[in-house]
Amino acid sequence: MIIPKMKRDSGKGFTLLELMIATTVFSVVLLLAMTGFFQIGRIFYKGVSITQTQDITNQVGLDIGASIEGAPKISALTSYKGMQYICIGKYRYTVDVTRRVDLGNTSAISSGQVGMLKDTMSSDNSCAPPCLPNPSVCASGELAWNKPIELLGDKMRVESFNVQPLASVSGDYYTINLVTSYGADDMVIYTNAADHSTAQCKTEKGREFCSVGRYNASINRGVGL
């Protein structure tokens, strides 16, 4: 019985060195592609956080402006037990410039942990300080929150807030100045340590993001009456 001879492949295969070089090149290309992908993702989410922070800040400013337009009476912004509050018509705004909002904490409002809270008074002329520091226990002269709504988004904080009459123009105008920030406290710095309206973000580190929102407007009081 004659066994046929096997034909030998005349083509040459890859050497081990060639395979190692190809694998290394592929790994480098893949690493560069992944790095670029993550960088694009970071830029995207940074843009989202900046846009959302400014959008929410604008919404809060517009809400206050709408209250001013329809308010027969506006109280002065008053500091009270570590917070600030102002009554604009039948709406009261309570602000804690030291606290970053945690929307995951369902008991935040009931425990007095708020960023900027809006609630409703019984009438346009009723204005009293909120019950602080414990919202469930009111001292004499205080008034409990009624239908409270947290106006800020998660991880946001009021850096600076002021509503005051604008005396430089004729008419009954009020100015609104609001500065907010988003992100961890150690990501925010101030060009003037005594003025938190100068808030700005540090250079980002790791996966943390930071953004600052600003709203300034002059509103004519009473036009909505």
PyRosetta script that sets phi, psi and omega in degrees:
from pyrosetta import init, pose_from_sequence

init()
pose = pose_from_sequence("MIIPKMKRDSGKGFTLLELMIATTVFSVVLLLAMTGFFQIGRIFYKGVSITQTQDITNQVGLDIGASIEGAPKISALTSYKGMQYICIGKYRYTVDVTRRVDLGNTSAISSGQVGMLKDTMSSDNSCAPPCLPNPSVCASGELAWNKPIELLGDKMRVESFNVQPLASVSGDYYTINLVTSYGADDMVIYTNAADHSTAQCKTEKGREFCSVGRYNASINRGVGL")
pose.set_psi(1, 126.7)
pose.set_omega(1, -177.2)
pose.set_phi(2, -97.5)
pose.set_psi(2, 122.8)
pose.set_omega(2, 179.5)
pose.set_phi(3, -92.9)
pose.set_psi(3, 122.3)
pose.set_omega(3, -178.7)
pose.set_phi(4, -67.6)
pose.set_psi(4, 144.7)
pose.set_omega(4, 178.2)
pose.set_phi(5, -76.1)
pose.set_psi(5, 140.0)
pose.set_omega(5, 176.7)
pose.set_phi(6, -74.7)
pose.set_psi(6, 134.2)
pose.set_omega(6, 177.0)
pose.set_phi(7, -77.0)
pose.set_psi(7, 134.4)
pose.set_omega(7, 178.3)
pose.set_phi(8, -87.3)
pose.set_psi(8, 136.1)
pose.set_omega(8, 178.8)
pose.set_phi(9, -67.2)
pose.set_psi(9, 122.7)
pose.set_omega(9, -178.7)
pose.set_phi(10, -76.3)
pose.set_psi(10, -18.4)
pose.set_omega(10, 179.6)
pose.set_phi(11, -78.6)
pose.set_psi(11, 149.4)
pose.set_omega(11, 179.6)
pose.set_phi(12, -93.5)
pose.set_psi(12, 139.8)
pose.set_omega(12, 175.3)
pose.set_phi(13, -85.6)
pose.set_psi(13, 179.7)
pose.set_omega(13, 178.6)
pose.set_phi(14, -77.2)
pose.set_psi(14, 140.4)
pose.set_omega(14, 174.5)
pose.set_phi(15, -81.7)
pose.set_psi(15, 163.5)
pose.set_omega(15, 178.9)
pose.set_phi(16, -60.0)
pose.set_psi(16, -39.0)
pose.set_omega(16, 179.5)
pose.set_phi(17, -63.4)
pose.set_psi(17, -41.8)
pose.set_omega(17, 179.5)
pose.set_phi(18, -64.5)
pose.set_psi(18, -40.3)
pose.set_omega(18, 177.9)
pose.set_phi(19, -63.6)
pose.set_psi(19, -40.8)
pose.set_omega(19, 178.9)
pose.set_phi(20, -64.7)
pose.set_psi(20, -41.0)
pose.set_omega(20, 179.1)
pose.set_phi(21, -65.1)
pose.set_psi(21, -44.8)
pose.set_omega(21, -179.6)
pose.set_phi(22, -62.8)
pose.set_psi(22, -41.5)
pose.set_omega(22, 179.3)
pose.set_phi(23, -64.0)
pose.set_psi(23, -40.8)
pose.set_omega(23, 179.3)
pose.set_phi(24, -64.1)
pose.set_psi(24, -45.4)
pose.set_omega(24, 179.2)
pose.set_phi(25, -61.7)
pose.set_psi(25, -44.3)
pose.set_omega(25, 179.9)
pose.set_phi(26, -62.8)
pose.set_psi(26, -40.6)
pose.set_omega(26, -179.4)
pose.set_phi(27, -64.5)
pose.set_psi(27, -41.4)
pose.set_omega(27, 179.4)
pose.set_phi(28, -64.7)
pose.set_psi(28, -44.2)
pose.set_omega(28, 178.8)
pose.set_phi(29, -62.3)
pose.set_psi(29, -42.7)
pose.set_omega(29, 179.5)
pose.set_phi(30, -64.6)
pose.set_psi(30, -41.2)
pose.set_omega(30, 178.8)
pose.set_phi(31, -63.2)
pose.set_psi(31, -43.7)
pose.set_omega(31, 178.4)
pose.set_phi(32, -63.7)
pose.set_psi(32, -40.0)
pose.set_omega(32, 179.2)
pose.set_phi(33, -64.7)
pose.set_psi(33, -42.9)
pose.set_omega(33, 179.8)
pose.set_phi(34, -66.4)
pose.set_psi(34, -40.4)
pose.set_omega(34, 178.0)
pose.set_phi(35, -61.4)
pose.set_psi(35, -44.5)
pose.set_omega(35, 177.9)
pose.set_phi(36, -63.7)
pose.set_psi(36, -38.7)
pose.set_omega(36, 179.2)
pose.set_phi(37, -62.3)
pose.set_psi(37, -47.2)
pose.set_omega(37, -179.9)
pose.set_phi(38, -66.8)
pose.set_psi(38, -35.5)
pose.set_omega(38, 178.5)
pose.set_phi(39, -65.6)
pose.set_psi(39, -41.2)
pose.set_omega(39, 176.9)
pose.set_phi(40, -63.1)
pose.set_psi(40, -40.2)
pose.set_omega(40, 178.1)
pose.set_phi(41, -62.1)
pose.set_psi(41, -41.8)
pose.set_omega(41, 179.0)
pose.set_phi(42, -65.1)
pose.set_psi(42, -42.3)
pose.set_omega(42, 178.9)
pose.set_phi(43, -62.7)
pose.set_psi(43, -40.6)
pose.set_omega(43, -179.9)
pose.set_phi(44, -63.3)
pose.set_psi(44, -50.8)
pose.set_omega(44, -177.7)
pose.set_phi(45, -68.4)
pose.set_psi(45, -30.3)
pose.set_omega(45, 174.6)
pose.set_phi(46, -64.2)
pose.set_psi(46, -44.1)
pose.set_omega(46, 177.8)
pose.set_phi(47, -62.6)
pose.set_psi(47, -39.0)
pose.set_omega(47, 178.7)
pose.set_phi(48, -63.4)
pose.set_psi(48, -44.6)
pose.set_omega(48, -178.6)
pose.set_phi(49, -65.7)
pose.set_psi(49, -38.6)
pose.set_omega(49, 178.3)
pose.set_phi(50, -64.8)
pose.set_psi(50, -45.4)
pose.set_omega(50, -178.9)
pose.set_phi(51, -64.8)
pose.set_psi(51, -45.3)
pose.set_omega(51, -178.6)
pose.set_phi(52, -64.7)
pose.set_psi(52, -41.1)
pose.set_omega(52, 179.3)
pose.set_phi(53, -61.5)
pose.set_psi(53, -45.6)
pose.set_omega(53, -180.0)
pose.set_phi(54, -68.5)
pose.set_psi(54, -37.7)
pose.set_omega(54, 179.3)
pose.set_phi(55, -62.5)
pose.set_psi(55, -46.0)
pose.set_omega(55, 179.9)
pose.set_phi(56, -65.4)
pose.set_psi(56, -40.6)
pose.set_omega(56, 177.6)
pose.set_phi(57, -60.4)
pose.set_psi(57, -42.3)
pose.set_omega(57, 177.6)
pose.set_phi(58, -64.0)
pose.set_psi(58, -41.3)
pose.set_omega(58, 179.9)
pose.set_phi(59, -62.2)
pose.set_psi(59, -42.2)
pose.set_omega(59, 178.4)
pose.set_phi(60, -64.0)
pose.set_psi(60, -45.3)
pose.set_omega(60, 178.9)
pose.set_phi(61, -61.0)
pose.set_psi(61, -41.5)
pose.set_omega(61, 179.2)
pose.set_phi(62, -67.4)
pose.set_psi(62, -36.1)
pose.set_omega(62, 177.1)
pose.set_phi(63, -62.8)
pose.set_psi(63, -46.7)
pose.set_omega(63, 178.4)
pose.set_phi(64, -64.5)
pose.set_psi(64, -40.8)
pose.set_omega(64, 178.6)
pose.set_phi(65, -61.2)
pose.set_psi(65, -41.8)
pose.set_omega(65, 178.6)
pose.set_phi(66, -64.6)
pose.set_psi(66, -36.6)
pose.set_omega(66, 177.4)
pose.set_phi(67, -65.8)
pose.set_psi(67, -39.5)
pose.set_omega(67, 178.9)
pose.set_phi(68, -64.2)
pose.set_psi(68, -42.3)
pose.set_omega(68, -177.6)
pose.set_phi(69, -58.9)
pose.set_psi(69, -34.6)
pose.set_omega(69, -177.3)
pose.set_phi(70, -104.2)
pose.set_psi(70, 15.3)
pose.set_omega(70, -174.0)
pose.set_phi(71, -96.6)
pose.set_psi(71, 121.7)
pose.set_omega(71, 173.3)
pose.set_phi(72, -74.5)
pose.set_psi(72, -18.9)
pose.set_omega(72, -177.9)
pose.set_phi(73, -147.4)
pose.set_psi(73, 140.5)
pose.set_omega(73, 177.8)
pose.set_phi(74, -132.4)
pose.set_psi(74, 126.2)
pose.set_omega(74, 177.8)
pose.set_phi(75, -83.0)
pose.set_psi(75, 169.6)
pose.set_omega(75, 174.8)
pose.set_phi(76, -79.6)
pose.set_psi(76, 147.7)
pose.set_omega(76, 174.1)
pose.set_phi(77, -64.8)
pose.set_psi(77, 122.1)
pose.set_omega(77, -171.4)
pose.set_phi(78, -121.7)
pose.set_psi(78, 134.3)
pose.set_omega(78, 173.7)
pose.set_phi(79, -82.1)
pose.set_psi(79, 136.3)
pose.set_omega(79, -176.8)
pose.set_phi(80, -152.6)
pose.set_psi(80, 114.4)
pose.set_omega(80, 176.0)
pose.set_phi(81, 50.6)
pose.set_psi(81, 47.4)
pose.set_omega(81, 176.2)
pose.set_phi(82, 85.7)
pose.set_psi(82, -3.4)
pose.set_omega(82, 177.6)
pose.set_phi(83, -122.7)
pose.set_psi(83, -178.1)
pose.set_omega(83, 174.5)
pose.set_phi(84, -129.2)
pose.set_psi(84, 148.6)
pose.set_omega(84, 173.7)
pose.set_phi(85, -145.4)
pose.set_psi(85, 153.6)
pose.set_omega(85, 176.9)
pose.set_phi(86, -146.6)
pose.set_psi(86, 139.3)
pose.set_omega(86, 176.8)
pose.set_phi(87, -104.6)
pose.set_psi(87, 124.2)
pose.set_omega(87, 179.0)
pose.set_phi(88, -121.2)
pose.set_psi(88, 100.1)
pose.set_omega(88, -171.9)
pose.set_phi(89, 64.2)
pose.set_psi(89, -127.9)
pose.set_omega(89, -179.4)
pose.set_phi(90, -91.6)
pose.set_psi(90, 4.7)
pose.set_omega(90, -179.0)
pose.set_phi(91, -107.0)
pose.set_psi(91, 137.7)
pose.set_omega(91, 176.7)
pose.set_phi(92, -115.6)
pose.set_psi(92, 132.8)
pose.set_omega(92, 177.9)
pose.set_phi(93, -112.3)
pose.set_psi(93, 123.3)
pose.set_omega(93, 178.9)
pose.set_phi(94, -113.7)
pose.set_psi(94, 129.0)
pose.set_omega(94, -172.4)
pose.set_phi(95, -125.9)
pose.set_psi(95, 134.6)
pose.set_omega(95, 171.9)
pose.set_phi(96, -119.9)
pose.set_psi(96, 103.8)
pose.set_omega(96, -176.0)
pose.set_phi(97, -78.3)
pose.set_psi(97, 0.3)
pose.set_omega(97, 179.7)
pose.set_phi(98, -101.1)
pose.set_psi(98, -6.3)
pose.set_omega(98, -169.6)
pose.set_phi(99, -117.5)
pose.set_psi(99, 132.1)
pose.set_omega(99, 173.5)
pose.set_phi(100, -91.5)
pose.set_psi(100, 136.0)
pose.set_omega(100, -172.2)
pose.set_phi(101, -71.8)
pose.set_psi(101, 137.5)
pose.set_omega(101, 174.2)
pose.set_phi(102, -123.4)
pose.set_psi(102, 94.3)
pose.set_omega(102, -177.7)
pose.set_phi(103, -70.0)
pose.set_psi(103, -15.4)
pose.set_omega(103, 176.3)
pose.set_phi(104, -74.4)
pose.set_psi(104, -15.3)
pose.set_omega(104, 178.3)
pose.set_phi(105, -88.9)
pose.set_psi(105, 100.1)
pose.set_omega(105, -175.2)
pose.set_phi(106, -68.9)
pose.set_psi(106, -16.6)
pose.set_omega(106, -179.4)
pose.set_phi(107, -102.5)
pose.set_psi(107, 14.2)
pose.set_omega(107, -175.0)
pose.set_phi(108, -59.5)
pose.set_psi(108, -49.6)
pose.set_omega(108, -177.2)
pose.set_phi(109, -66.2)
pose.set_psi(109, -43.0)
pose.set_omega(109, -178.1)
pose.set_phi(110, -67.1)
pose.set_psi(110, -18.7)
pose.set_omega(110, 177.8)
pose.set_phi(111, -103.7)
pose.set_psi(111, 5.6)
pose.set_omega(111, 176.4)
pose.set_phi(112, 82.7)
pose.set_psi(112, 14.9)
pose.set_omega(112, -179.0)
pose.set_phi(113, -97.3)
pose.set_psi(113, 91.6)
pose.set_omega(113, -175.0)
pose.set_phi(114, -130.6)
pose.set_psi(114, 160.6)
pose.set_omega(114, 172.6)
pose.set_phi(115, -98.8)
pose.set_psi(115, -67.6)
pose.set_omega(115, 171.4)
pose.set_phi(116, -137.8)
pose.set_psi(116, 113.6)
pose.set_omega(116, -175.2)
pose.set_phi(117, -108.7)
pose.set_psi(117, 135.7)
pose.set_omega(117, 175.2)
pose.set_phi(118, -114.1)
pose.set_psi(118, 128.9)
pose.set_omega(118, 173.9)
pose.set_phi(119, -137.4)
pose.set_psi(119, 173.4)
pose.set_omega(119, -170.8)
pose.set_phi(120, -112.3)
pose.set_psi(120, 128.3)
pose.set_omega(120, 176.2)
pose.set_phi(121, -83.2)
pose.set_psi(121, 167.3)
pose.set_omega(121, -179.6)
pose.set_phi(122, -72.9)
pose.set_psi(122, -23.6)
pose.set_omega(122, 178.7)
pose.set_phi(123, -155.7)
pose.set_psi(123, 170.7)
pose.set_omega(123, -179.7)
pose.set_phi(124, -65.3)
pose.set_psi(124, -23.2)
pose.set_omega(124, -174.2)
pose.set_phi(125, -103.1)
pose.set_psi(125, -0.4)
pose.set_omega(125, -179.6)
pose.set_phi(126, -93.4)
pose.set_psi(126, 118.3)
pose.set_omega(126, 178.9)
pose.set_phi(127, -143.0)
pose.set_psi(127, 124.9)
pose.set_omega(127, 178.7)
pose.set_phi(128, -147.3)
pose.set_psi(128, 157.5)
pose.set_omega(128, 178.2)
pose.set_phi(129, -66.8)
pose.set_psi(129, 150.8)
pose.set_omega(129, 177.5)
pose.set_phi(130, -71.4)
pose.set_psi(130, 164.7)
pose.set_omega(130, 179.7)
pose.set_phi(131, -76.9)
pose.set_psi(131, 107.3)
pose.set_omega(131, -177.2)
pose.set_phi(132, -133.1)
pose.set_psi(132, 150.3)
pose.set_omega(132, 1.3)
pose.set_phi(133, -82.6)
pose.set_psi(133, -10.0)
pose.set_omega(133, -179.2)
pose.set_phi(134, -106.5)
pose.set_psi(134, 108.2)
pose.set_omega(134, -175.9)
pose.set_phi(135, -61.0)
pose.set_psi(135, -18.9)
pose.set_omega(135, -178.6)
pose.set_phi(136, -87.8)
pose.set_psi(136, -7.5)
pose.set_omega(136, 179.6)
pose.set_phi(137, -125.3)
pose.set_psi(137, 113.3)
pose.set_omega(137, -176.6)
pose.set_phi(138, -102.9)
pose.set_psi(138, 128.7)
pose.set_omega(138, 173.6)
pose.set_phi(139, -80.7)
pose.set_psi(139, 172.0)
pose.set_omega(139, -180.0)
pose.set_phi(140, -59.7)
pose.set_psi(140, 130.3)
pose.set_omega(140, 178.8)
pose.set_phi(141, 90.9)
pose.set_psi(141, -12.2)
pose.set_omega(141, 179.3)
pose.set_phi(142, -87.3)
pose.set_psi(142, 158.5)
pose.set_omega(142, -179.9)
pose.set_phi(143, -132.9)
pose.set_psi(143, 126.8)
pose.set_omega(143, -176.5)
pose.set_phi(144, -65.3)
pose.set_psi(144, 153.5)
pose.set_omega(144, 175.5)
pose.set_phi(145, -64.0)
pose.set_psi(145, 138.8)
pose.set_omega(145, 179.8)
pose.set_phi(146, -123.1)
pose.set_psi(146, 117.4)
pose.set_omega(146, -177.5)
pose.set_phi(147, 54.5)
pose.set_psi(147, 55.3)
pose.set_omega(147, -176.1)
pose.set_phi(148, -72.3)
pose.set_psi(148, 143.8)
pose.set_omega(148, 177.6)
pose.set_phi(149, -132.6)
pose.set_psi(149, 126.7)
pose.set_omega(149, 173.9)
pose.set_phi(150, -79.5)
pose.set_psi(150, 121.8)
pose.set_omega(150, -174.9)
pose.set_phi(151, -87.5)
pose.set_psi(151, -22.7)
pose.set_omega(151, -177.1)
pose.set_phi(152, -86.1)
pose.set_psi(152, 159.1)
pose.set_omega(152, 175.1)
pose.set_phi(153, -84.8)
pose.set_psi(153, 173.0)
pose.set_omega(153, -179.1)
pose.set_phi(154, -61.8)
pose.set_psi(154, 138.2)
pose.set_omega(154, 178.8)
pose.set_phi(155, 66.5)
pose.set_psi(155, 18.0)
pose.set_omega(155, 175.6)
pose.set_phi(156, -100.0)
pose.set_psi(156, 156.5)
pose.set_omega(156, 178.8)
pose.set_phi(157, -145.5)
pose.set_psi(157, 145.1)
pose.set_omega(157, 172.6)
pose.set_phi(158, -79.1)
pose.set_psi(158, 121.0)
pose.set_omega(158, 176.9)
pose.set_phi(159, -88.9)
pose.set_psi(159, -38.6)
pose.set_omega(159, -177.9)
pose.set_phi(160, -154.5)
pose.set_psi(160, 139.6)
pose.set_omega(160, -179.1)
pose.set_phi(161, -150.1)
pose.set_psi(161, 135.2)
pose.set_omega(161, 177.4)
pose.set_phi(162, -156.6)
pose.set_psi(162, 138.2)
pose.set_omega(162, 171.8)
pose.set_phi(163, -130.2)
pose.set_psi(163, 122.5)
pose.set_omega(163, -177.8)
pose.set_phi(164, -151.2)
pose.set_psi(164, 156.8)
pose.set_omega(164, 178.7)
pose.set_phi(165, -62.4)
pose.set_psi(165, 146.2)
pose.set_omega(165, 177.8)
pose.set_phi(166, -103.5)
pose.set_psi(166, 103.7)
pose.set_omega(166, -174.1)
pose.set_phi(167, -86.9)
pose.set_psi(167, -9.8)
pose.set_omega(167, -173.0)
pose.set_phi(168, -81.6)
pose.set_psi(168, -8.1)
pose.set_omega(168, 178.5)
pose.set_phi(169, -128.4)
pose.set_psi(169, 157.8)
pose.set_omega(169, 177.9)
pose.set_phi(170, -75.1)
pose.set_psi(170, 150.5)
pose.set_omega(170, -178.0)
pose.set_phi(171, 101.9)
pose.set_psi(171, 169.9)
pose.set_omega(171, -176.5)
pose.set_phi(172, -94.9)
pose.set_psi(172, 79.8)
pose.set_omega(172, -176.6)
pose.set_phi(173, -106.6)
pose.set_psi(173, 147.8)
pose.set_omega(173, 174.9)
pose.set_phi(174, -127.4)
pose.set_psi(174, 142.5)
pose.set_omega(174, 176.4)
pose.set_phi(175, -99.4)
pose.set_psi(175, 142.1)
pose.set_omega(175, 174.6)
pose.set_phi(176, -115.7)
pose.set_psi(176, 123.9)
pose.set_omega(176, 175.9)
pose.set_phi(177, -125.6)
pose.set_psi(177, 116.3)
pose.set_omega(177, -176.0)
pose.set_phi(178, -134.6)
pose.set_psi(178, 129.2)
pose.set_omega(178, 175.0)
pose.set_phi(179, -127.0)
pose.set_psi(179, 128.7)
pose.set_omega(179, 178.6)
pose.set_phi(180, -124.5)
pose.set_psi(180, 164.5)
pose.set_omega(180, 173.9)
pose.set_phi(181, -138.9)
pose.set_psi(181, 157.0)
pose.set_omega(181, 177.8)
pose.set_phi(182, -128.0)
pose.set_psi(182, 138.0)
pose.set_omega(182, 178.1)
pose.set_phi(183, 116.4)
pose.set_psi(183, -176.3)
pose.set_omega(183, -178.6)
pose.set_phi(184, -68.7)
pose.set_psi(184, 151.7)
pose.set_omega(184, -178.2)
pose.set_phi(185, -59.0)
pose.set_psi(185, -36.8)
pose.set_omega(185, -176.3)
pose.set_phi(186, -77.3)
pose.set_psi(186, 1.1)
pose.set_omega(186, 176.6)
pose.set_phi(187, -93.6)
pose.set_psi(187, -6.7)
pose.set_omega(187, -176.5)
pose.set_phi(188, -109.1)
pose.set_psi(188, 133.5)
pose.set_omega(188, 175.8)
pose.set_phi(189, -126.6)
pose.set_psi(189, 168.4)
pose.set_omega(189, -176.5)
pose.set_phi(190, -130.9)
pose.set_psi(190, 130.2)
pose.set_omega(190, 177.5)
pose.set_phi(191, -67.6)
pose.set_psi(191, -25.0)
pose.set_omega(191, 172.7)
pose.set_phi(192, -129.3)
pose.set_psi(192, 108.7)
pose.set_omega(192, -173.7)
pose.set_phi(193, -58.8)
pose.set_psi(193, -26.5)
pose.set_omega(193, -178.8)
pose.set_phi(194, -86.6)
pose.set_psi(194, -5.6)
pose.set_omega(194, -176.4)
pose.set_phi(195, -129.3)
pose.set_psi(195, 101.4)
pose.set_omega(195, -176.6)
pose.set_phi(196, -74.6)
pose.set_psi(196, -6.0)
pose.set_omega(196, 173.7)
pose.set_phi(197, -71.2)
pose.set_psi(197, -11.7)
pose.set_omega(197, 178.2)
pose.set_phi(198, -91.2)
pose.set_psi(198, 18.1)
pose.set_omega(198, -177.4)
pose.set_phi(199, -59.3)
pose.set_psi(199, 141.0)
pose.set_omega(199, 172.5)
pose.set_phi(200, -151.2)
pose.set_psi(200, 165.7)
pose.set_omega(200, -174.6)
pose.set_phi(201, -90.8)
pose.set_psi(201, 142.8)
pose.set_omega(201, 170.8)
pose.set_phi(202, -72.1)
pose.set_psi(202, 170.3)
pose.set_omega(202, 170.7)
pose.set_phi(203, -62.8)
pose.set_psi(203, 135.0)
pose.set_omega(203, -174.5)
pose.set_phi(204, -64.5)
pose.set_psi(204, 151.0)
pose.set_omega(204, 176.5)
pose.set_phi(205, -133.7)
pose.set_psi(205, 137.1)
pose.set_omega(205, 178.2)
pose.set_phi(206, 59.8)
pose.set_psi(206, -134.1)
pose.set_omega(206, -179.0)
pose.set_phi(207, -100.3)
pose.set_psi(207, 5.8)
pose.set_omega(207, -177.6)
pose.set_phi(208, -78.3)
pose.set_psi(208, 142.6)
pose.set_omega(208, 178.3)
pose.set_phi(209, -120.7)
pose.set_psi(209, 155.5)
pose.set_omega(209, 179.6)
pose.set_phi(210, -144.1)
pose.set_psi(210, 143.6)
pose.set_omega(210, 174.6)
pose.set_phi(211, -152.9)
pose.set_psi(211, 154.4)
pose.set_omega(211, -179.1)
pose.set_phi(212, -126.1)
pose.set_psi(212, 134.0)
pose.set_omega(212, 178.0)
pose.set_phi(213, -114.2)
pose.set_psi(213, 144.6)
pose.set_omega(213, -179.7)
pose.set_phi(214, -134.2)
pose.set_psi(214, 140.1)
pose.set_omega(214, 176.8)
pose.set_phi(215, -139.6)
pose.set_psi(215, 128.1)
pose.set_omega(215, 177.4)
pose.set_phi(216, -137.2)
pose.set_psi(216, 130.5)
pose.set_omega(216, -179.8)
pose.set_phi(217, -157.4)
pose.set_psi(217, 157.7)
pose.set_omega(217, 172.7)
pose.set_phi(218, -116.7)
pose.set_psi(218, 126.9)
pose.set_omega(218, -173.8)
pose.set_phi(219, -121.5)
pose.set_psi(219, 136.6)
pose.set_omega(219, 177.0)
pose.set_phi(220, -84.5)
pose.set_psi(220, 114.1)
pose.set_omega(220, -177.7)
pose.set_phi(221, -71.6)
pose.set_psi(221, 140.6)
pose.set_omega(221, 172.4)
pose.set_phi(222, 88.8)
pose.set_psi(222, -3.4)
pose.set_omega(222, -178.0)
pose.set_phi(223, -69.3)
pose.set_psi(223, -21.4)
pose.set_omega(223, -178.5)
pose.set_phi(224, -92.4)
pose.set_psi(224, 4.4)
pose.set_omega(224, -178.4)
pose.set_phi(225, -77.3)
pose.dump_pdb("model.pdb")
